[in-house]
Amino acid sequence: MSNRKRILVNSSASVKEQFKSFLIAKKAKGLADKTLATYEQHLSAIGKHLDLMTSVENLNTNDLESMVSSMRDDGLSPNTIKSYTNTLKSFFSWCNEEGITNLTITRYKAEETVKETYTDSELEILLKKPNLRKCKFSEYRNWVIICLLVNNGCRAASVRNIKIKDLDLEGRIIYLRHTKNKKTQIIPLCDTLCVTLKEYLRIRNGEADDYLFPNEFGEQLSENGLRCTIAKYNKKRGVQKTSLHMFRHTFARKYLVDCGGNAFTLQHLLGHSTLDMTKHYCAIFDADISKNFENYSPLAQIQNNKSKISMKCKKTRTV
């Protein structure tokens, strides 16, 4: 056995103080800055329903139940409460590992809501190629970005970080090196998108290490810059929906419902580390499961085959 002694964090520290140590520990382990910022925002919101100056060791289950009750009384949505309790669950899990407390919090059950997506008519408008003789580079770039989003539903952060060298048009794949789970993803490209990207590269130019979708100065698009430029593009075409993440939902829906894709492949395409989130997409699109079911129903296929056999028999007897 090792003689090393574990250094414990001060168990008498307040929730607010302890949470700072939690963030430092998570940052040291490589947790994304965006996730760390989200944790801080959640704690600030939680502070309206829980006394953050209470020491962690003095917190109990009743305090947490009262917190959730207060959130519900204030009209917070089930999904918001779920997000806040998930953050606390991560925090308490770390506290347990550090020997600070044995307290845990139950995951709050959120409502299963149908994700809004772009309609086919809206996609047709957004995917109409701009006139290259009249449009600015930014409009053309945005069109190519939307083509990419509809092709594979990748996250906005991945789009911003794609470099020219990440494209393999001969192999019809693209490498997404900036992903949520920090693992490089290999995503297939359809023939249509390969043709589009070949043309785009001729117009965009640039070196291998340059970003594929830069701003007007050739620099990396900022998170807000990408969001705003796509919103402007959509509204200019008369589409009031402007969410970048909605393209991800749209891809998942069309892949599962319209294209007959399977959940396991979708898991890989969306970069989910587990099947849980992919199951979520499968569940929220259950309303569309009857679409084209005639093509997949075993009963329909059997009955159709019997009809064909029956028709053959009739023709044989006639002859």
Buried (B, 14 or more C-beta within 10 A) or exposed (E): EEEEEEEEBEBEBBBBBBBEBBBEBBEEEEBBEEBBEEBBEBBEBBEEBBEBEBBBBBBEEEBBEEBBEEBBEEEBEBEBBBBBBBBBBBBBEBBEEBEBBEBBBEEBEBEEEEBEBBEEEBBEBBEEEBEEEEBEEBBBBBBBBBBBBBBBBBBBBBBBBBBBEBBEBEEBBBBBBBBBEEEEBEBBBEEEBBEBBEBBBEEBEEEEEBBBBBBEEEEBBEEEBBBEBBBBBBEEBEBEBBBBEBBBBBBBBBBBBEEEBEBEEBBEBBBBEEEEBBEBBBEBBEEBEEEEEEEEEEEEEEEEEEEEEEEEEEEEEEE
